[in-house]
Amino acid sequence: MQELKIGGIYKHFKGDYYLVEDIAKYSETKEEVVIYRRLYEGGDLWVRPKDMFLSEVDHEKYPNVKQKYRFELQEIESVANKFENKSGH
């Protein structure tokens, strides 16, 4: 199973992107849950059990999905360095 990165941007296997805000515990069972924000349409907060968040895609149910995990961490580099020293600042 993959590790979770707080502040990481994850791609859901259906294509949308989400920002992991934090990990919390469900008060009744102490199960860890992931608090994450969708990065589209208002940025709503969502909660999902950590094990489910980090689980593999059910390829029997979704045979055409190429992504291995339900949510996969994205490596997004800053583009700010492309603009440094070009404006003389």
Summary of the structure (lengths in Angstrom):
residues: 89
radius of gyration: 16.4
end to end distance: 44.7
largest distance: 57.3
contacts: 193
relative contact order: 0.22
helix: 8%
strand: 34%
